[in-house]
Amino acid sequence: MRVAFDVHGVLDSLDYFRKLLRGHYLAGDEVFIISGQKFDENVAAGLAKHNLTYHRYVSIVEWLDKAGLPVEWKDGLPIAPAFDWDTAKAEICEHYDIDIMFDDSPVYGKFFGEDHPTLYVQILNPTRKKYIVRQEDLRHG
């Protein structure tokens, strides 16, 4: 089985999902972390802080860069066309044959339709106050 977890609002704040990730890893499942953020020393430190082991980290920013899609930076945050950003997790999951994706964002789920091979599980995180929308329509702006 291949399982994927989001960082912000899931692994960074809900201990249950850190335990679930560890359980999948120990059971021999292939564990992915899929997040908007590029992998850097801050991400590595945050994951290490919770002693998380996984097989692959995939960044939406790096996925879009690799596809040649526009990503700009504003106040240290990546900005991309909304459709490109919002569909990226579904594309990543399909590309890597992910069975289940755990995420708390209401944005991505609609791109995991009933024909999509990945089950998208939206987590209702009572501790999350606000979702940061980082997308702008760069094609019309």
N, C-alpha and C positions, 0 to 999 in steps of 0.2 A: 504494500500500500504506500502511496505517496500522499503526504499531508503537508499543508502549508498554513503558516500563521502570519498575521500582520503584527507589527511592533506597536505602533501608537494606538492606545486604547485597548489593546489585547495583552500582548506579552509584557509591556512596560507597566501595566497597572492591575492585572487580574491574575493572582497567584494560581487560580485553578488552571488557567491555560498554560502557565509555565510547567505545572505538574503534568498536564496532558501531553505537552510537547515531549517532556522527559520520558513519559510512558511509551509514546510512539517510538522514540529513538531507541529505548532499551528493548522494545519488542522487535526491533530490526526493520521498522518501517523507514522509508526515506523521508527525511524531514527538511522542509524548505521554509525559509523566512522570506516573505515578499513584502517589501515596504517601498514607499516613495523615495526615501532617502538613499543617497549614495552610501556605500559602505566606506566608513572612515574610522579613525581611532575613537571617536565619540560613540559611534554605533557599536564597535567592538567592545568598548568598555561597558556600555549599557547591557549588552548581552552577557558579558563575562560576570558582571555584578550579580546576575541571577543564575550564574552557572549553567547557561543554556548551551547544549550541544546540538548541532544540526549538520546537515550535509551541504546545503547550498543556500546562499543569500542572494536574492535577486532584487535589484533596484529598478523602480519605474523610470527614474531619471536615466540610468544607464541603458535600459531597454529602448527608450525613445531615442537616445543619442545613437545607439547602434543601428536603429531603423532609419536614421537620417531625418527624424522629425524635430521640429524646433523646440528647444528648451532655453528659456532665458532665466536670468537670476535677478531677483528684486528683494532687497533687504535680507539677503542670505537664503531666500526660499526659491525653489524652482517654480517657474511659471511655464505652462504649456497649454496648447489648445485643449479645451475641455474634453472634446470627444477623444482625442489621442490619449490623454491622461486617464480618463474614466474607463476606457476599454482595455487599458494595458494589463491590469491584473487578470482579466479573463483570457487575454491572449497569452500571457505568461503561463497561466495554468494549463491551457490547452497545449502549448508548446512542450511543456515538461510532463505532460500526462498526469497532472495532479488529480487525485481522487476527491479530496476535501480541502476547502479553503476556509479558514476561520478569520473573520474580519468584523470590525464593529461599524464600518462605514455604510450608510444607507445608499451611497452613490454607486458603488461597483456592482451590487447584486443584480441589477436589471440587465447586465450584460452576460450573466450566467443563466441564460434561458433554459427551458426544458430540454433543448437539443444539445446543450453544452455538456461535455464529458465530466466536468467538475461540479460537485455539489458545493454551493456557496452557502455557508452558515453565517448569518449575520448575528453578531453578539450584541445584546442590549446592555451597554455598559452604563450603569447608573452613576459612575464617577466622572464620566466625560461631560463637560459643560458645553463644549463648542467644537464643531468640526471646522478646521481651517481649510478654506477653499483656495487652492493655489493656482487654479486654472483661469486663464483669460483667453479670449478668442484672438490669438495672435494673427490669424489670417485676415481679420476684418478690423484690426485695431491700429 
